[in-house]
Amino acid sequence: MIPQQRLPDTAALHEAAAQRILELARAAIAARGAFHIALSGGNTPRGLHARLAREPGVDWQHWHVWFGDERCVPPDHADSNYHMARETLLDRVTIPVGQIHPMIPAAGLAPAEAARLYAAQLADEAPRRDNRPELDLILLGLGGDGHTASLFPGTAILDEHEHDAAEVFVPKLDAWRVSLTRPSIERARHVLFLVDGNGKADILQRLERGPAEAEMPLPVERLRPQGKLEWYISQPQ
């Protein structure tokens, strides 16, 4: 779990992560003319989004926004990651609408169809390496069970290698989701975990020590990013 930054509180976490994201955005735009980022869901990114939206002078016109995973709910639903991102970031900045890519763009879309369409969007509009999508940055969170994006323990998506996005049924939530797959996450130029340490002591300790011989690797432990991997973690209060 290195390199990592341990921050004293959530505000410092958001500030440090925002500065790193803005640095990567400037570098990507200077080098390749665009910045392709996948946002994460949950509560932790809310403050990060608000901090990014306040930054002056950002070249939003060259940002392209993707999502790491999504609940299978309409895009205006309170549980939608896209809806949260719109409220906290996307409606506050000037990223062109055509450069924002929700995973569930319309109500009533079946999970398998949503995953197929998202994989097709990635193939058509994301940067590519070895004929597969290569995003500049993927933001990820960490669940107490070791899941990240919608890669949950014991789910079939963990062994999906053919597609860049896939549907997944999560039994513990009794719900369908759509997620980037391990290969699409692993090919990103940068992967940045954003972790609020409150309530995460056990899982962070597990990641520090690694799985014991009799333990199955957690989803997050199965990721093998090919690019730069960084962790930003706030200290528990």
Secondary structure, DSSP 8 states (H G I E B T S, - for coil): --SEEEESSHHHHHHHHHHHHHHHHHHHHHHHS-EEEEE--SSTHHHHHHHHHH-TT--GGGEEEEESEEESS-TTSTT-HHHHHHHHTGGGS---GGGB--SS-STT--HHHHHHHHHHHHHHHS-EETTEE--SEEEE---TTS-BTTB-TT-GGGG--S-SEEEEEETTTTEEEEEE-HHHHHTSSEEEEEEE-TT-HHHHHHHHH---TTS---HHHH---SSEEEEEEE---
